[in-house]
């Protein structure tokens, strides 16, 4: 990347030197020593025409080289099932638009050079040709509709309803951090209400809901590999947006309107570390909707693990209620018994899990 | 015609400094007022971008030298305060989009060219026209004031999405700064409305004899569609801004719901932040066409004049302007693919967004064909027109990426979008603006700008724009989110640190290059070479007026139009141009009169 810096600055300097040379002519004119006449106009017309070609060649070269140079970094390897689909679409679109880009830019600058002013030349009076207009209306229209159909099918696949047995995970944005909640043993996330939020109950979990009792809130997002995950996305203050660049996942977190996004991670963090040869690699979750002064710092680490490891980790997590027994007071009488059972049962489970490991 | 003659109806006016320069009802003076305000705002908006680019490109740099100007917004560590960083981003966007590319571009050239090119003495209502500028001036004054409030200017982006934009407990800029921003925008919309009504009624009612619709220059067509777009869409934003103001000051809940902030649950229930996004983008998307359509009109005219060829496919150009204007009403939600809106709704907007690219491609092919087999003179205006086409292609093609709701998942709200819209509607529209200034400067000030400084200005700017915005595609594909104060927190976003510094350097060089233009502009107003009557040998009516037309434009009778404006290099004609007011009887050697035009 340093080379780009050096080369382009060198080019810039060259351009500036050239322009300074031109500047002397202007200064001469300003002091009345030289009057811009027909001849110098023709000359500068020629220079501009040549510069068009120089710009075309240098620009295309720089563009192709820098794109190839940056290509290792600019689209990280997709780590989800639909990520492959998105990437394939990106590359199809890249090829089509890249081709059109090169052809039209070449024509533009080549015409500018080739048909530069010459005294003898007379421009060709060519006001309309309906056949040509129809051809170049139809070709883009067909291409674009083709691209739309590809995109439509991909979106339909990506944004369709999640599998009923997908792992549900709730993620909540707040200024300026993320919180995740897992549904616990019943695989069902309990309800919530923003009016229940306090300094402990940061997610406003509603403990009059049976499903809430065994929900747990870990410090990290952990995902099982090769298993569909459904993110239930919400925000408790302003709009945030959940962005997982490696998984090609992005969805806004809107206060008052829960959203969702389902995807299937395909590469564990460990595997990715090996592939990138980077022992410190972590999947990251970022915010992509401006949410205030700390917007740039809303990061959460995401771990993708083998399904067995995930199950063990899942079972090891204590329900939030067990960590905050004072909230048992909020559980209605009819559910109290169940709440105690879940908390104790969880402890039993943990015992079992640890004894198994031993 | 030579020297300016007194006009009959001008004698009734008592003309002094105030009536001729400040509260003038002359469309040409109002155009100059818009132009100079636009240039001033462009300088300020550009400067703001340099300030935040410095922080972004060189986070380690000690910005303490800015402390005399920015005071408390420079932190003790010598960095920009994050709130102020976001305020600069917000103000850069607001200023550039509304004050420069809407008021500066459309305000200048609609005002200047509509009466001159259709053969009218002035706008339909000179007074409303004057008020349009002064409402814009008031909007500017309020926006300027907002920069100096203690809690800082609005800092939630030019889109001002609630809730963060209106809750001071969420973001300090949401207090007084945001209220002033809303008031300024309301004044601005009033200005746009007054201008738009005037442009439309003038074009429809005040064309001179023979100026049929199919003889209108493409500039006028583009101004007409721009005005119609503005008139239909800005009121929607006006409504949204009133609701925003109520939410922020009167305790209503149009856009607020389920919010817990600063240790308490707010009483707002039932509002929807998504509703604001729909209302905003119903203006917000047509707005980008409001910026780009006048630029398209201007460069169509300039490319034709300087290629010495008729514009290729005049009717296709008008129809594509119409198609773009019409479709621009139904693409707004492509800004909201990942807002949580129903994905099937998204696919409808994806389809319309792909379709709107068709008329845009037709325009590009027509511009290319206009240059084909021409006899091209590289005036500074022509250079900027070529630059426009190049930038429009570069930015337009990435439109095909982001119109795709699946690809948009990855690149939405990243630097890819920043690259896309800066190329296609930011820089391209700005190039249209500069094209217009270089081309019609002689008409505005009676003098010529220095072409050599124009060439230098063009090449530095053109190369600079590509160096700034092209690499941003790479950042965006890697996932760099926009409006980030710093990228060091994320491993994934740290890979392009050098490139980020490079972009900042390119931005500074390009910004400095604009002073060449500024110098040329100011110098030429007073000391430029006196312009000939028709310096570019163009066909349109503005070049039939005296060099410095007075109030009323034509000293005698209004010109009569006999032909379309693009009879360049017509076979059989003695010159390579035939002006619109020349009848077919005077050019018997040319082809049979084209009945279409």
Interface residues (C-beta under 8 A of the other chain):
Chain A: X1 X2 X4 X5 X8 X9 X11 X12 X15 X16 X19 X22 X23 X25 X26 X29 X36 X41 X44 X45 X48 X49 X51 X52 X55 X59 X63 X66 X67 X70 X73 X74 X75 X76 X85 X86 X89 X90 X93 X96 X97 X100 X101 X104 X105 X107 X108 X109 X111 X112 X115 X116 X117 X118 X121 X122 X123 X124 X125 X126 X127 X128 X129 X132 X133 X136 X137 X140 X141 X144 X145 X147 X148 X150 X151 X152 X154 X155 X156 X158 X159 X174 X175 X194 X195 X197 X199 X204 X233 X236 X237 X238 X239 X241 X243 X245 X246 X248 X249 X250 X251 X252 X254 X255 X256 X257 X259 X280 X281 X282 X284 X286 X287 X288 X289 X290 X291 X292 X293 X294 X295 X296 X297 X299
Chain B: X81 X82 X83 X86 X156 X157 X161 X163 X164 X167 X170 X171 X172 X256 X257 X258 X259 X260 X261 X263 X265 X270 X271 X272 X273 X274 X307 X308 X309 X310 X311 X312 X313 X314 X315 X316 X338 X339 X340 X343 X346 X347 X350 X351 X354 X355 X357 X358 X361 X362 X364 X365 X366 X368 X369 X371 X372 X373 X374 X375 X376 X377 X378 X383 X386 X389 X390 X393 X394 X397 X398 X400 X401 X403 X404 X405 X406 X407 X409 X410 X412 X413 X414 X450 X451 X452 X453 X455 X456 X459 X460 X462 X463 X466 X467 X470 X471 X473 X474 X475 X477 X478 X479 X481 X482 X483 X484 X485 X486 X487 X489 X490 X491 X492 X493 X495 X496 X498 X499 X501 X502 X505 X506 X509 X566 X568 X569 X570 X571 X576
